[in-house]
Amino acid sequence: FADRDGVIWFDGELIPWRDARVHVLTHTLHYGMGVFEGVRAYQTGVAGAQTESGPSIFRLQEHTRRLFRSAKIMNMPMPFDEEQLNEAHCQVVRENNLSEAYLRPMAFYGSEGMGLRADALQTHVIVAAWEWPSYMSPEARELGIKVNTSSYTRHHVNISMCKAKANGNYINSMLALQEAVRNGCEEALLLDPEGYVAEGSGENIFIVSDGVLYTPELTSCLDGITRRSVIQLAEECGYRVVEKRITRDEVYIADEAFFTGTAAEVLPIRMLDGRTIGAGRRGPVTRRLQQLYFDAVQGRSQAHLGWLTDVSGS
Ligand code: PMP
């Protein structure tokens, strides 16, 4: 991944992709204290779109705000402001000539010191962007995926900070995902330390029962931007959305279940722990919300054009 053409925004400058390097004593590499985001740019202005043709970043300001909040929680000073970072995102999409992209901003500590007590650390910031085809197969969007409840518990709110999208939090996600894949599933469902449903390895979860949408409260799951978007889209078309504690057996007997996330988008779940959910494929509510979500990200929804940032700056 390191040996390719292109540019990466690194501490305020665009530098060649291959030169965007750090030292092996980079503090964040050792202790995991860093924060990041996953952001996407979609090609807008295609069939039926309300926008000019070109890439637009979905809910950029919200992602950048969450990055800064994550840094605040981790007590990491940020050497740039939100506006500078927003512009950096637009720049890397433009300069790499991408029409669709996954963007990865990250703030990390450098190699200015070692050990937990290091006090001269500086925060460095990167924004990279690359083409990233669908996270799941196109069939998965329609047929749904197989999930298993993880043997790994999601973070306790007083062990790692669940509101922060912090690098170190993701060892838990990776352990859970690797286990799920080993068990022949495509994703893991993690429970909170009390045994209630929290989220996927990199997604929030929703279930649909008797026409009502339910999703876990924001206690041990990330405040997902796709989650927020889907709640708004659902409410706009008249669905009731309830945030509450959910048990794993409520998922087994739900009519529909789906994950939401920047990478996963709106992804149906067809099976959990060997139990078929609903009809065992994408249900009608999931299908409708998926369509509304794609309309929004691809600029086909006049009411949600405010969620898009045109990278050309116009
Ligand atoms: N939960 C976790 C643990 C995640 O990593 C992500 C992806 N950022 C999400 C939920 C979904 O968040 P978003 O919709 O903002 O991508």
Residues whose N, C-alpha, C, O or C-beta is under 5 A from the ligand:
A	BS01	PMP	G38 E199 G200 S201 G202 E203 N204 L222 D223 G224 I225 T226 R227 T260 G261 T262
